[in-house]
């Protein structure tokens, strides 16, 4: 999972602009569902989806890929590239967090079996 916040410029109304652009076909590769709270890649070449919530001028995003854990970076990269290309003038900053995923935690918890000692 990747979490990030998009901090928009005052009065930019970026969330509404992005959702409207997805619905109008201006952002052809992304689709907004669930009343603009979930974003998916249209041709599903990038696994997972992104959940959104908006508070004042901050859009909180969470990229999730349950079928292919660890592959969230593909969706994140495609979306971030589109933001930088078309909407950079409306964005102040983007903060990214990489919380410990269950895949990494599972690998760290793996313990090797030791061979029993030989008695002589």
N, C-alpha and C positions, 0 to 999 in steps of 0.2 A: 504494500500500500504506500502511496505517496500522497502527502498532504501539502497543499500550498494555498496561499492567500494572494489575491490580486487586489492591490490597493489602487483605486481609481482616483482620478483628478476630481476636484469638486465640481459638481454639475455635469459630469460626463455621462452618467446613467448607463454605464457600460453593460451591466447585466441585461437590461432591457434591450439594448442595442444588439448584443450578441444573440439573444434568444430570437429577436425579430429577424436578424440576418439568417439564422438557421432555418426558420420557418419560411422565409421568402426565397430561399435558395441561393443567397449570396455566399454563404458558407456551405458549399455543396457537400463537403466530406463529413460534416457533423450534423447530428439531429438532436433536437431537444424534445424530451418526453417528460411525462409526469408533471405537467404544468411548468416546464422549464427548470425542474429540479434535478433532472438526470440528462446527461449528455452521452451519446454513443457515436462511434464512428460508423458511418453509413454502410460501407461495404464489409464491415467487421474484420478487416485485415489486421486491426490492432485489437487484441483481446481486452475485454472488460468494458467498464463505463466510468463515468465521473459523476459524483453527487455534488450538488451545489447548495449553498445557503448564503443569503445576503443579509448583512447587517450594516446599515448606513452606507459607507463608501468602501466596504470590504466584502469581497466575494470569497467565501471559504470553499475550497474544493478538496475532494478526496477521490483519488484514482484507485479503482479496485479491479482486480483481475482474478476472480476465484478459480477459473478453469485452468489458467496458466500463471500460477503465482511467480512473482519475480519478473514478469514481462510488462509491468505497468509503465515502465519508462518509455515504451514505444508510443502509447497513447499520449502520455505527458509531453513527449518531445514534439509530436505532431501538433498538439493543441498550442503549446508554447510558441512554436514557429509561426503558427497562424496569427497569434496575438501580436507577436513582434512585427510581422509583416504588415498587418492592416490596422492595428489598434494601439500602437505604441504611443501615439500622441495623447491617448486618454488614460494612460497608466502611469502611476507614480513609482510603484515598486511591486515586485513579486517575491514573496518569502516562501521558501521550500523547506519541508521537513521530511526526513526519511525515518519514520519510526521502525523499530525492530519488527520484522515480519515473522510470521510463524514458520516459514521455510528456514530462515536463518536460525531461529531459536531451536528448531528441531535438529539441525545439523550440529549445533554446539552441544546439545544434550546427549548425542550419541556416544556411547561408551564401548570401547573394544573389549572383547572377551579375552581374558588371559588364559594361557595354558596352565594347567595344574602343575605344581612342582613335582619333580620326580624324586621319589624316595630311594635312597641307596643303602 
